[in-house]
Amino acid sequence: MFDKLEDILVRFDEILKELNDPSVALDQQRFRKLMKEQSDLTPIVEAYKEYKAAKQTIEDSLFILEEESDEDMRDMAKEEMNEAKQRVEELEQEMKILLLPKDENDDKNVIVEIRGGAGGDEAALFAAELYRLYCRFAERNRWKTELISFNENGLGGFKEVVFMINGQGAYSKLKYESGVHRVQRIPVTESGGRIHTSTATVAIMPEAEEVDVEIDMNDCKFDVFRASGNGGQCVNTTDSAVRLTHLPTGIVISCQDEKSQLKNKDKALKVLRAKLYELELQKKQEAESAERRSQVGTGDRSEKIRTYNFPQSRVTDHRIKLTLYRLEDIMDGDIYELVDSCIAADQAAKLANMGEE
């Protein structure tokens, strides 16, 4: 680990020298790449420098204890040494986490797809609540949301809703949300007061650039149709909605949020690119050995990941065995504790895997 950290220090100094070179500033692409690399390495470099300083403090304290006879000086040295030793342990763990392989998609925007599952209208209502939950979480992080397509059930719920979240690190925070979300509550239409169980499926896909996925337009079939639903003036009077079928995979995407057919076509292609990219990621994950795979699911849509129990105001994440009794806050987008706990569990699993190798 320490050889790797020394190499990172050398590379960091090289980056700083390059950034101070006037010729590099003229090459915008090169300049941005270096700035990104510097930003990625800064937390590791700062932690390692602090680690080295703490180790030096321990050495200096030991020297004082060996050479100094004054009790006050010795007590001070002991205190400083104990504090430095504790900080060294903390920094060693911190640096191990910082050195874990970074997910190349962590900084990307995401496309979120929520579908009502088992439970009919109640499932569709829950899908709409999950949509609001993620929109509120995006607001809390000052990210932007953009609706792509939706299919309403007529009662305020969504049979399906697809939207985009634009924001730095959106995928790194939301990638653990993929899977089956289960709700337990008494529906408004239930006269007998019985608790019903319904589900909704969430898929979190990193936005794919054209360089990530190349789409052959000959593989794409576009159909236009008249949009339906509450879209405002003109939405029901022009053939602006677009249905895109990707012939090789059979993926079908409908987009009707925009009044412009061209804009709907662009959005549909964006969703297709993300879906094809996700398929590639899944193939890559399946190719990895079971030992290297994370213990926290990040993509299996059939995996039941969380239960929202309304009568008990309880939310349970089954993967990390975490139960919280503040359902109202969570449904209002305060999912930080759930997200942070999933990240911590994922890091712990990866560290354990590294120790076994």
C-alpha positions in Angstrom: 0.0 0.0 0.0 2.7 2.5 0.9 4.6 1.9 -2.4 1.4 2.8 -4.2 1.0 5.9 -2.0 4.5 7.1 -2.8 3.8 6.6 -6.5 0.7 8.7 -6.1 2.7 11.5 -4.4 5.1 11.5 -7.3 2.3 11.6 -9.8 0.5 14.4 -7.9 3.7 16.6 -8.1 4.0 15.9 -11.8 0.4 17.0 -12.3 1.0 20.3 -10.5 4.1 21.0 -12.6 2.1 20.3 -15.8 -0.7 22.6 -14.7 1.8 25.4 -14.2 3.0 25.0 -17.7 1.4 27.8 -19.9 1.3 25.5 -22.9 -1.0 23.0 -21.1 -3.6 25.7 -20.4 -3.9 26.2 -24.2 -5.0 22.6 -24.6 -8.4 22.6 -22.9 -9.0 18.9 -23.2 -5.6 18.1 -21.6 -6.1 20.8 -18.9 -9.5 19.4 -17.9 -8.1 15.9 -17.8 -5.3 17.0 -15.5 -7.7 19.0 -13.3 -9.9 15.9 -12.9 -6.9 13.7 -12.0 -5.7 16.3 -9.5 -9.2 16.4 -7.9 -9.4 12.6 -7.7 -5.9 12.3 -6.1 -6.1 15.3 -3.6 -8.0 13.4 -0.8 -5.5 10.5 -0.9 -2.5 12.8 -1.0 -3.8 14.9 1.9 -4.5 11.8 4.0 -1.1 10.4 3.3 0.7 13.6 4.1 -1.2 13.8 7.4 -0.3 10.1 8.1 3.4 10.8 7.5 3.2 13.9 9.9 1.5 11.8 12.6 4.2 9.1 12.2 6.8 11.8 12.6 5.1 13.1 15.8 5.3 9.6 17.2 9.1 9.4 16.5 9.6 12.9 18.0 7.6 12.0 21.1 9.6 8.8 21.6 12.9 10.8 21.3 11.6 13.2 24.0 10.6 10.3 26.3 14.1 8.8 26.0 16.1 12.0 26.4 13.9 14.3 28.6 13.8 14.1 32.4 11.3 16.9 32.9 8.0 15.2 33.9 5.8 17.9 32.4 7.6 17.6 29.0 7.3 13.8 29.2 3.6 13.9 30.0 3.1 16.3 27.0 5.1 13.9 24.8 3.0 10.9 25.9 -0.3 12.7 25.2 0.9 13.8 21.8 2.1 10.3 21.0 -1.2 8.7 22.0 -3.2 11.1 19.9 -0.9 10.6 16.9 -1.1 6.8 17.3 -4.9 7.0 17.3 -4.8 9.2 14.2 -2.4 6.9 12.4 -4.9 4.0 12.8 -7.8 6.1 11.6 -5.8 7.3 8.6 -4.7 3.8 7.6 -8.3 2.8 7.3 -9.2 6.0 5.5 -6.4 5.5 3.0 -7.4 1.8 2.4 -10.9 3.1 1.4 -9.5 5.9 -0.7 -7.3 3.4 -2.6 -10.2 1.1 -3.4 -10.9 0.9 -7.2 -13.2 3.7 -8.2 -16.4 3.0 -10.1 -15.9 4.8 -13.4 -19.6 5.7 -13.5 -19.7 7.3 -10.0 -19.6 10.9 -11.3 -22.2 10.4 -14.0 -25.8 11.6 -14.2 -28.5 8.9 -13.8 -31.6 7.8 -15.6 -34.1 6.4 -13.2 -36.9 4.0 -14.2 -39.7 3.2 -11.7 -42.4 0.6 -12.5 -45.4 -0.4 -10.4 -45.1 -4.1 -9.6 -47.5 -6.5 -7.7 -50.5 -4.7 -6.2 -52.2 -2.9 -9.1 -53.3 0.6 -8.4 -51.7 0.6 -4.9 -48.3 -0.3 -6.6 -48.8 2.5 -9.1 -49.4 5.0 -6.2 -46.3 3.7 -4.4 -44.3 4.1 -7.7 -45.4 7.8 -7.8 -44.3 8.2 -4.1 -40.9 6.8 -4.9 -40.7 9.2 -7.9 -41.3 12.1 -5.5 -38.8 10.7 -2.9 -36.0 10.7 -5.5 -37.0 14.1 -6.8 -36.9 15.5 -3.2 -33.5 13.8 -2.7 -32.2 15.5 -5.9 -33.5 18.8 -4.6 -31.6 18.3 -1.3 -28.4 17.8 -3.3 -29.1 20.7 -5.7 -29.4 18.3 -8.6 -31.8 18.8 -11.5 -34.5 16.4 -12.5 -35.9 16.0 -16.0 -39.0 13.9 -16.8 -38.6 11.7 -19.8 -41.7 9.5 -20.0 -44.6 8.3 -17.8 -47.6 6.1 -17.9 -50.3 7.2 -15.4 -53.0 4.9 -14.0 -55.7 7.6 -13.7 -55.6 7.7 -9.8 -52.4 9.8 -9.4 -50.1 6.8 -9.7 -47.6 5.7 -12.3 -47.5 2.4 -14.0 -44.1 3.5 -15.2 -42.1 6.7 -14.9 -38.6 7.4 -16.4 -36.7 10.5 -15.5 -33.2 11.9 -15.4 -31.2 13.3 -12.5 -28.3 15.6 -13.5 -25.7 16.2 -10.7 -22.2 15.6 -9.8 -21.9 12.1 -8.2 -25.5 11.2 -8.7 -24.7 7.6 -9.6 -22.3 7.2 -6.7 -25.2 8.0 -4.3 -28.1 6.3 -6.1 -26.7 3.1 -7.6 -27.7 1.1 -4.5 -31.4 2.0 -5.0 -31.8 -0.6 -7.9 -34.1 -3.4 -7.0 -37.6 -4.2 -5.7 -39.1 -1.8 -3.1 -41.9 -3.2 -1.0 -44.7 -1.2 0.7 -46.9 -2.5 3.5 -50.0 -0.3 4.4 -53.7 -0.1 4.5 -54.9 1.3 1.1 -57.5 4.1 1.1 -59.9 1.7 -0.8 -59.6 -1.0 1.9 -62.7 -0.9 4.1 -61.7 -3.8 6.3 -58.5 -2.2 7.6 -56.3 -5.0 6.3 -52.6 -4.3 5.5 -51.8 -4.9 1.8 -48.3 -5.5 0.4 -47.4 -4.0 -3.0 -44.1 -3.6 -4.8 -42.4 -1.2 -7.2 -39.2 -1.8 -9.2 -36.5 0.8 -9.4 -33.6 0.8 -11.9 -30.8 3.2 -11.7 -28.8 3.5 -14.9 -25.7 5.7 -15.4 -26.1 8.1 -18.3 -24.0 6.8 -21.2 -22.1 9.1 -23.6 -21.9 8.4 -27.3 -18.3 7.2 -26.7 -19.6 4.6 -24.2 -22.2 3.1 -26.5 -22.4 3.2 -30.2 -25.9 2.9 -31.6 -26.5 1.8 -35.2 -29.5 3.8 -36.3 -30.4 1.0 -38.8 -31.2 -1.1 -35.7 -33.7 1.5 -34.5 -37.4 1.8 -35.5 -39.2 5.0 -34.7 -43.0 5.4 -34.5 -44.8 8.7 -33.8 -48.1 9.0 -32.0 -50.3 11.5 -30.3 -49.3 12.0 -26.7 -51.8 11.4 -23.9 -52.2 12.6 -20.3 -51.7 15.9 -18.6 -49.1 17.5 -20.8 -50.5 21.0 -21.1 -51.7 22.8 -24.3 -50.9 21.1 -27.6 -49.9 17.8 -26.1 -52.9 16.0 -27.4 -53.2 17.8 -30.8 -49.9 16.9 -32.5 -48.1 13.6 -33.2 -45.1 14.6 -31.1 -44.7 11.4 -29.0 -42.1 8.9 -30.0 -41.8 5.2 -29.6 -38.4 3.8 -30.2 -37.8 0.1 -30.7 -34.3 -1.3 -30.7 -34.6 -4.3 -33.0 -31.6 -6.4 -31.8 -32.6 -6.3 -28.1 -36.3 -5.7 -28.4 -36.1 -2.7 -26.0 -39.0 -0.4 -26.4 -38.9 3.2 -25.2 -41.8 5.7 -25.4 -41.2 9.4 -24.8 -43.9 12.0 -24.8 -42.9 14.7 -22.3 -41.7 17.2 -24.9 -43.9 19.0 -27.4 -41.2 18.6 -30.0 -40.9 15.3 -31.8 -37.2 15.8 -32.2 -36.6 16.4 -28.5 -38.6 13.3 -27.6 -36.5 11.3 -30.1 -33.3 12.6 -28.5 -34.6 11.7 -25.0 -35.6 8.2 -26.2 -32.1 7.6 -27.6 -30.6 8.8 -24.3 -32.6 6.2 -22.4 -31.7 3.5 -25.0 -28.0 4.3 -24.7 -28.3 4.0 -20.9 -30.1 0.7 -21.1 -27.6 -0.8 -23.5 -24.7 0.5 -21.3 -26.4 -1.1 -18.3 -26.6 -4.5 -20.1 -22.8 -4.2 -20.8 -22.2 -3.4 -17.1 -24.2 -6.5 -16.0 -22.3 -8.7 -18.4 -19.1 -7.4 -17.0 -20.2 -7.9 -13.4 -21.4 -11.5 -14.2 -17.9 -12.2 -15.7 -16.3 -11.4 -12.4 -15.7 -14.2 -9.9 -18.2 -14.5 -7.0 -15.5 -13.6 -4.5 -14.8 -10.2 -6.0 -18.5 -9.2 -6.3 -19.8 -6.7 -3.8 -22.2 -7.9 -1.1 -24.4 -4.9 -1.6 -26.6 -5.3 -4.7 -26.4 -2.5 -7.3 -28.3 -3.8 -10.3 -30.4 -6.9 -9.8 -34.0 -5.7 -10.4 -35.5 -8.9 -9.0 -33.7 -8.4 -5.6 -36.0 -7.2 -2.8 -33.9 -4.5 -1.2 -36.2 -2.5 1.1 -39.6 -2.6 2.9 -41.6 0.5 3.8 -44.0 -0.3 6.6 -46.5 2.6 7.0 -48.4 1.4 10.1 -45.1 1.1 12.1 -43.4 4.1 10.4 -40.6 1.6 9.6 -38.1 1.3 6.7 -35.9 -1.8 6.5 -33.0 -2.3 4.1 -32.7 -6.1 3.9 -29.2 -6.1 2.3 -27.5 -4.4 5.2 -30.1 -5.3 7.9 -30.7 -1.6 8.8 -34.1 -0.6 10.2 -35.1 3.1 10.7 -38.3 4.4 12.4 -38.7 7.6 10.5 -40.6 6.7 7.4 -42.1 10.2 6.8 -38.7 11.8 6.6 -37.4 9.1 4.2 -40.5 9.4 1.9 -39.7 13.2 1.8 -36.2 12.4 0.4 -34.1 12.1 3.5 -32.4 8.9 2.5 -28.8 9.9 3.5 -28.5 7.4 6.3 -29.7 4.5 4.0 -27.3 5.7 1.2 -24.3 6.2 3.5 -24.9 2.8 5.2 -25.0 1.0 1.8 -21.7 2.8 0.7 -20.0 1.8 4.0 -21.2 -1.8 3.7 -19.9 -1.9 0.1 -16.6 -0.5 1.1 -16.3 -3.0 4.0 -17.1 -5.9 1.6 -14.4 -4.7 -0.9 -11.8 -4.3 1.9 -12.6 -7.8 3.1 -12.2 -9.1 -0.5 -8.8 -7.3 -0.8 -7.6 -8.9 2.4 -8.5 -12.4 1.1 -6.5 -11.9 -2.1 
